[in-house]
């Protein structure tokens, strides 16, 4: 059974109270014990779906660990009186995964992303972390939800390459539905949805500057890059929800108790 981490709840979502280092220690410690799992790096859009859509709450709740990938979640934790140590972003973890995997001899598979993104990310990560084993990368067509035929092809590829860590860059909730369908067949593999991260690593999409990310304005940078695709999500769905989140976090201040580490 996967070892538990200390958590607290934000609108019912159990978020691990960890920083990047603790998350890495947990994941690679579990790998060392022969156990896999499913990590979700939840941003504001994830939390909105979890809170508003029962079927998405049921899907995300199947993950072993959820962390706060988004400054609004960190701010809300502070308003609630249970501050998280820091943002744990999937786009940053991918580099840390590579560094740690190279040191421990763990294999990584990159699944999904735009055409060429997986190959470019694999090359960049191997250049960064000498000795890293990228055991494969592919960007097959995956439906939402995935079909039996698509799942069969992906399973065959994973059985052939035997990754310790599977990074899935399909965007949410497609990547979560795929991971949910795969995870029972690969109990010793950790699976993480990383969204657009392969394109960041490959240099195909420019990530927001560090100061912009720290200010919680990375969404503005992304909106400027893809306004037609992201305008509704960011401006119509997520921005009003952010105000609701902060209000509810203030109302809940002091009513939630930290869950102790077992």
Secondary structure, DSSP 8 states (H G I E B T S, - for coil): ------EEEETTEEEE---HHHHHHHHHHHHHTT--EEEEEE-HHHHHHHHH-HHHHHHHTTSSEEEE-SHHHHHHHHHTT---S----HHHHHHHHHHHHHHHT-EEEEEE-STTHHHHHHHHHHHHSTT-EEEEEE-----SS--HHHHHHHHHHHHHH--SEEEEES-TTHHHHHHHHHGGG-TT-EEEE-TTHHHHHHTSS----HHHHHTT-HHHHHHHHSHHHHHIIIIIIIHHHHHHHHHHHHHTTTT-------
